[in-house]
Amino acid sequence: VEGIGAYTSDDPDTARIFWTDGGVHQNITFPVHPDPVSGMHCWHQKVTVEKAHPGDKYGDVLVDTNKSFAIYKEWLAMTRPAPGPNGLRRPLWLARPLRPAEEMFYVEKK
């Protein structure tokens, strides 16, 4: 296993990775919310990011999880259940970096 960096794949975006530090994952700072239109995980909330204070350590995060969960539930109430039209989990037209293979957009029928 190697660190973070560019690599070769079928997706040209993987060759454009210029950073080497994973940092703090954004979902810890502000968790994802379900987008009512696309079905994607999105970030629909206001956040405040500050410079480090004396005594802070790398990766320190402070989150009001009760408030964050309440906002998540508001957005969840606006969504439709899966699958979407034609059995899709997400719209095929929605551009995204490191796009999965097209068959991954469909919900399997059981």
Secondary structure, DSSP 8 states (H G I E B T S, - for coil): ---S----SSSGGGGG-------S-HHHHS--EE-TTT--EE--S--------TT--TT-----HHHHHHHHHHHHTT---S--GGGBSS-TT---TT---GGGGB----
